[in-house]
Every structure is written in C-alpha cells, then in structure tokens.
C-alpha cells in the first residue's frame, strides 16, 4: 500500500504525518518538543535560521519513520505546508545568505505602504488584490535597500516551503499560491508581477520556476535522500502556505466556506470568487490552492499576529508553566464572562494588518490587586484573543465574505471550549472542530497529487468532526456586553496611537 508524508513547517515546530492511500493517518509527530526560538535583533524584527528548519525536519523524518515501523520505500510522495510570508535568500551555491525574515517581522511596513502610495490603490487592487504591506516582496525590497551586499549575492528568493523543497530536491520552484501570498502575483496577467518587480528594480530572474500546487513539482535528489532519510526520486506533489493548506485540510474549497486556526497567530480564512476588496489594507486576498485563470478561488484572509502567543506568554511568564493549557482552560472557565472587568488586548507580536499595520503592543486594563488573581488574567487572555477573532471576522463580512459554518482543527486554541464558545456566541454561528492537522492535510494533498483521491472533497468527511459549538443564547447579553467593552477599549488605543 502506498504511503505519503506531509510536513508542516511552522515557526514553533516542524510537524509530520504519514497517511496511507485512503488518507488514514498512520503516524504523526513533531520536532522539537519545545518551541523553536524566534530571534529579534531589533524591536519589531523576527528572524529564524532556515537551516534549523531543515535540520529539525531531517530529525523528525527519521523519528516518524522509525516510530511508525514502516518501510521508508513505501512512501511515494511528499506534501509541504509552511509558515507564510517569510523571506529566504539563497546564493548560487544554494546556501542561505541571511536569517529568514519571517511572517511576524514588521520592518518592511513602511516599504510596502510607500509602494501602495506610489503605484496607487487601483493598480494594487486590480493586479495584486492587496496592498504590498509587510509581505515577502516588501521584505525583499527592504534587504535591497538596507543590506545591498546581501542582495547582490541572491540567486533566488524563496518562501519557507520553497526552501524545504530546494533542500529535498536541489531545485528552485515556487507556486502561484506562494507568490500571491508574497504579493508578487499579477492576477490580470497570470504571472509574477512585473509591475511590482520593476517598480522596485528587482530582477525577475530572482523568481523561482512556477509550478502548480498539485503536480510533480520536483523529486528528492540523492543528497536530499541521504540527508532526510526519504527515498531518492520520490516526488514533491503538493505545496502551500499554512493557511490555504489548513483550509484544504478542513475541506474549505468553495465560496461561503470558512476555516479558522488559533496557533501562534490566529487566522480566519474564507473562500470567495470575488476578486474585489474594500478592506484591502486590513485583510488579504490570495490565490487559493484551487484557483485557476479560468475559475477564481480567492482566499480572503484575516491574520492576527497576537493570538496563541499571548496565551503561551501568560502560561510561561505568569503561570510559570505550573499547569497544562487544558488545566488553564479549566481554571479560566471558573471565572465569569467578562473576567470581572479585566480587558486584554493581545496584539504584542508585531504590527497588525487588521489594525492598519499599527503596532499597539499587548496591554492589560482594569487589574485590581485586591480582587484579581492570575486566573482572571487567563480568562481575560482567552477572551481577548477570541474577541480579536470576532472583530476581524466582522471586517471580513463587511468586505463581502458570506457568514457560514466555521471549521477548525483540534490542535490549537480551538481546543478551549471557552475560546470557541465565545466566538460561536458573538458571531451567532456554528463552529465544527475536526480531527485533522496541517501536516495531515499536506500528506493527504500529496495523495491527491498522486491520484489516490478522485476529488478534493474526498479528503475530509463528517466522521472527522470531534466537537460542535452552537450559540448559547442564554448568555448572549453577557458576551455582547463584554465584547463591546473590549472593542471600545481597542478603538480608544488605536485612535491614540
């Protein structure tokens, strides 16, 4: 029986899943167990060493094959999911030139904003579907301006998943979905954006070869096989950023369908066939994995940099890791809705696009030293993250996203009933939690690329649902009162920044 391996290259860890040709999960693992470090040489900067991703992936591959007791030669294809918007620069020797400027780095905000002003909203919206913002293209321009000695050595610029594919195969390839997430895809001409590249004086030769999401993109080289432990010659059959991949994992493929995730960052990702946007400086519009020139499938995405990282910070710094996340959730659930007046704004992980690229930091309000305990902070932290999801989803819906059932995986903040129920109540919608992960989705997508599934919709069924949250109307007024107070405080802070 054929088997397929999927990777999820995150900023916290690398995850891997092995599935059989029916999509059944045989093994799942991650490495390292502790979160990978994010370096911040300056305020607002965030970097990681791409070679560390590769070394961790190598260790993980050997670990999952050994623990699953399979013959590695049964693995017939690879799927790759990866942290979006990062910039990896490699020279002609295919070695990394500098640390990756990752998704939550804010240094290129002004660079992208200036390009938006120079090119004009009409050009950016009609061709790129986005403001250049703080994405991969803007980060590349920042390097060109600030590190010319590095820029001159560039052979190819890559997204994180492209780099992993390079290490496995020795070939430099990328995807339409990937270039669009870097705001480098021209949706009118269906090619890499010459408009933006020419505006910034970036040579088009730095762009890797463009391949489809579901195809034989490249194959594992002899060196890639020796280093990873995978069989030589097997194909990489699928590649996508973590949020389009998360949507695929949840069978969110068509207009009106919505996926959500609450990891280090938080994301609401809805599919539409509408390529127009009036909230272009606050939300993103990327080519979904099934987007084609003939049939538009656009992923309309809200990203909240400050999400799970806020709760992780509370667990590490306030709780000193005395409790597990589940135990913290249980403790927080003992506190009434509204956290006895405490308000947490969870935006402490760089500039937030939903806040028009302002970096307002994380802040906590109304703490009373005589009344409040750490458990109040845990509740307020979860509520603050949930309310930021609601706040952003309201913006998405104002931009034309249809309200539908929200689907989420079970390996992140949505494991917390307090968190998920708050969102279900305030948006008056059902939330379904599925037993799937990003690496599982990538593995199943590789099976799709190999033809093991007849259609994309065969990847997930209702039997994978583990939990359903429906609006709880008896507490609706309390939730809304708490959310309005939170929202008013947020808007006060935004107006003062």
C-alpha positions, -999 to 999 in steps of 0.1 A, spaced: 0 0 0 13 35 -9 20 60 18 25 97 17 43 121 41 32 156 49 52 184 66 40 215 84 70 238 87 59 263 114 77 289 134 72 269 167 80 234 154 80 211 124 52 185 123 49 155 101 21 130 93 22 98 73 -11 86 57 -20 57 35 -35 58 1 -70 61 17 -60 91 37 -59 73 70 -33 87 94 -6 61 103 17 83 123 20 119 135 49 136 152 66 169 158 101 182 165 114 198 186 92 193 216 100 228 229 92 258 207 119 270 183 133 303 191 125 335 172 153 360 172 145 397 175 177 417 168 156 449 170 121 458 182 96 446 156 120 422 139 116 384 138 140 360 123 148 323 122 176 303 106 161 283 77 189 257 81 174 250 116 141 242 100 159 217 77 179 201 105 147 197 126 128 182 96 156 157 90 155 146 126 117 145 125 116 124 93 139 97 108 119 98 140 85 93 125 97 66 101 113 47 130 84 51 154 58 41 128 78 9 119 71 14 82 94 7 53 105 41 40 103 28 4 65 26 8 65 65 9 56 76 -26 51 113 -23 56 144 -2 33 174 7 46 206 23 28 232 43 47 261 57 46 294 76 35 321 52 51 354 41 87 346 52 117 356 30 145 331 25 175 342 4 199 318 -12 231 323 -33 242 303 -63 258 277 -41 222 272 -27 233 282 8 213 307 29 226 342 28 210 356 59 184 346 85 148 343 72 127 374 78 96 356 90 58 363 90 56 384 122 85 407 113 74 443 110 104 460 95 90 463 59 57 480 68 68 515 55 83 499 24 50 483 14 30 513 24 51 536 2 47 512 -28 10 512 -23 10 551 -24 34 552 -54 16 526 -75 -19 536 -64 -48 517 -49 -64 509 -83 -32 492 -96 -26 473 -64 -62 461 -61 -67 451 -97 -34 434 -102 -22 422 -68 -55 421 -50 -36 435 -20 -15 464 -7 21 452 -7 20 457 30 45 438 52 48 407 30 76 388 12 80 412 -16 83 442 7 109 423 28 129 416 -3 129 453 -11 140 461 25 170 439 20 178 456 -13 178 490 4 194 481 37 217 451 30 229 457 -6 259 434 0 235 405 7 212 415 -21 239 413 -47 246 377 -38 210 365 -42 204 337 -67 167 331 -57 144 344 -31 121 319 -16 92 313 7 99 288 36 82 259 18 102 266 -13 134 264 7 124 230 21 117 218 -14 151 231 -25 168 211 2 150 180 -7 154 183 -45 181 208 -53 156 226 -75 142 262 -70 105 261 -75 75 281 -62 37 282 -67 10 307 -77 -4 305 -42 30 312 -28 38 342 -50 3 356 -43 9 353 -5 41 373 -11 20 398 -30 41 391 -61 14 376 -84 -4 396 -112 -40 383 -113 -47 401 -145 -18 386 -165 -15 354 -145 23 357 -140 48 371 -115 41 408 -111 64 427 -133 46 459 -121 59 455 -86 93 439 -95 100 467 -120 89 494 -96 114 482 -70 142 474 -95 141 437 -87 153 413 -115 127 388 -125 154 361 -126 153 360 -88 119 344 -90 119 306 -89 102 284 -115 65 285 -110 47 251 -106 11 241 -99 0 232 -63 -10 197 -73 16 183 -96 50 166 -96 69 198 -86 103 182 -82 118 150 -69 141 141 -40 177 142 -51 204 118 -40 217 144 -15 182 152 -3 176 115 3 209 110 22 202 139 45 165 134 51 162 96 51 135 97 24 137 75 -7 156 91 -36 134 100 -66 100 103 -49 81 135 -59 70 165 -40 34 166 -51 19 195 -32 30 227 -15 10 256 1 12 281 29 -2 270 62 -35 289 59 -45 277 24 -34 243 35 -54 245 67 -84 253 46 -77 223 24 -73 201 55 -108 212 65 -124 208 30 -128 246 27 -126 250 -11 -156 269 -24 -173 303 -19 -190 307 15 -168 282 33 -147 294 63 -116 279 80 -100 292 112 -69 284 132 -56 296 165 -19 288 167 9 312 174 -11 336 152 -48 335 146 -64 333 112 -99 334 97 -98 322 60 -129 323 38 -131 313 2 -148 337 -23 -149 340 -61 -149 378 -57 -116 394 -66 -126 429 -53 -120 443 -19 -128 475 0 -107 464 31 -75 458 12 -53 474 38 -68 453 67 -74 419 51 -56 399 24 -67 382 -8 -46 353 -20 -49 326 -47 -65 296 -30 -50 262 -38 -77 255 -64 -75 289 -81 -71 290 -118 -70 316 -145 -104 304 -157 -121 300 -122 -113 323 -94 -110 309 -60 -97 336 -36 -88 330 0 -99 361 19 -77 361 50 -76 378 83 -44 374 102 -39 382 139 -2 380 148 -11 382 185 -31 351 193 -18 318 208 15 336 215 -4 357 240 -18 327 258 17 310 257 32 341 272 7 340 301 14 303 307 52 308 307 55 342 324 25 343 347 18 307 355 55 296 352 42 265 333 27 250 365 -4 240 346 -10 225 311 -31 245 287 -61 223 294 -58 230 331 -55 267 324 -87 265 303 -105 247 331 -93 273 357 -103 302 334 -138 287 329 -144 292 366 -143 330 362 -175 348 350 -179 361 314 -160 394 312 -132 384 335 -145 406 363 -137 437 343 -101 429 331 -95 436 294 -66 421 274 -56 434 240 -34 406 226 -15 425 199 20 420 212 36 402 182 44 430 158 24 452 135 -12 440 129 -26 444 94 -61 443 107 -52 474 127 -39 491 95 -3 479 103 -2 496 136 19 480 164 0 488 195 15 460 217 -3 438 241 -19 456 271 -40 447 301 -65 470 317 -85 473 350 -65 450 372 -74 454 408 -47 440 431 -72 433 459 -97 414 437 -80 398 408 -58 367 406 -38 351 379 -68 330 368 -86 362 359 -58 370 335 -60 336 319 -97 341 312 -92 377 300 -64 365 278 -86 339 261 -114 363 258 -91 390 243 -79 365 216 -115 353 209 -127 389 207 -100 398 182 -112 369 160 -148 383 162 -135 419 155 -116 407 124 -144 385 111 -168 414 112 -144 432 89 -142 402 66 -180 401 64 -181 438 57 -158 430 28 -182 406 13 -174 372 30 -205 352 35 -212 340 70 -211 302 72 -201 274 95 -166 279 108 -143 248 106 -112 245 127 -86 218 135 -83 204 170 -47 211 177 -48 248 187 -67 273 207 -100 258 194 -94 230 219 -106 255 245 -144 254 249 -142 289 265 -125 303 234 -146 286 208 -179 292 226 -172 329 229 -167 331 191 -198 310 183 -220 332 205 -207 366 193 -208 356 156 -241 336 160 -226 308 140 -218 271 144 -182 260 149 -171 225 139 -138 210 152 -122 184 130 -96 158 138 -70 169 113 -38 189 113 -18 209 88 7 181 83 -21 156 78 -37 179 52 -4 182 34 1 144 34 -35 139 21 -29 166 -5 2 146 -17 -21 116 -21 -44 138 -42 -15 148 -63 -7 111 -69 -43 105 -79 -53 85 -48 -84 106 -43 -108 112 -71 -118 147 -59 -106 173 -34 -138 169 -14 -129 133 -7 -102 145 17 -125 150 47 -158 137 58 -183 145 86 -170 115 106 -139 136 113 -159 160 134 -149 158 171 -168 187 187 -195 212 176 -202 245 193 -235 262 187 -246 297 200 -256 297 237 -284 322 237 -290 323 275 -256 341 280 -257 361 248 -262 395 265 -232 390 288 -210 380 259 -220 410 239 -216 434 268 -181 421 274 -172 423 237 -184 459 233 -163 470 263 -133 452 248 -139 467 213 -143 502 227 -110 499 246 -93 487 214 -106 516 193 -95 541 220 -60 527 219 -59 527 181 -70 563 179 -44 573 204 -16 555 185 
